Amino acid sequence: MGSDILNTDKQIENIIKNTNHKNANKINWTKVWSKKYPVLNTYKDKVDVSKYSNEINKLLTMLEKDYNYNKLDAMLVLKDILANVWKNNNKKYNWSKNDK
C-alpha cells in the first residue's frame, strides 16, 4: 500500500506541475468533485452562500492586511488552514469512515 500512495503522490505532483492558472480556470471543479460528493450540486439551493462568502472575504482581507499577502497567497493560506482544520477534526471524529 505504501508504494501505491507514493505513486499516487507522484501522479498528483505531476498533474499540479503541469497545470497552470489558464487551464485550471477552464475546469468546473464543482462539477468534477460533485461526482464524488453530490452535496456540491445541491448546497447552493439550501445554504446562504452570501453569508459565508462575506465571512470568508473578511478572513482573506485580514490575511492580506496582517501578513501583507497578495490575494492569491491569502487564499492559499486560508485554504491550507481549512484543510488542516478538516484533517484535525477528521482524526478526532473519524469522519473518513464515511468517505465515499
Contacts in CASP RR format, 6 or more apart in sequence:
PFRMAT RR
TARGET T0000
AUTHOR 0000-0000-0000
METHOD contacts of the structure
MODEL  1
MGSDILNTDKQIENIIKNTNHKNANKINWTKVWSKKYPVLNTYKDKVDVS
KYSNEINKLLTMLEKDYNYNKLDAMLVLKDILANVWKNNNKKYNWSKNDK
30 40 0 8 1.000
30 41 0 8 1.000
33 40 0 8 1.000
34 40 0 8 1.000
34 41 0 8 1.000
36 100 0 8 1.000
37 100 0 8 1.000
43 49 0 8 1.000
56 78 0 8 1.000
59 78 0 8 1.000
60 71 0 8 1.000
60 74 0 8 1.000
60 75 0 8 1.000
60 78 0 8 1.000
61 74 0 8 1.000
63 69 0 8 1.000
63 73 0 8 1.000
63 74 0 8 1.000
63 77 0 8 1.000
63 78 0 8 1.000
64 70 0 8 1.000
64 71 0 8 1.000
64 74 0 8 1.000
67 74 0 8 1.000
67 77 0 8 1.000
69 77 0 8 1.000
89 95 0 8 1.000
90 96 0 8 1.000
END
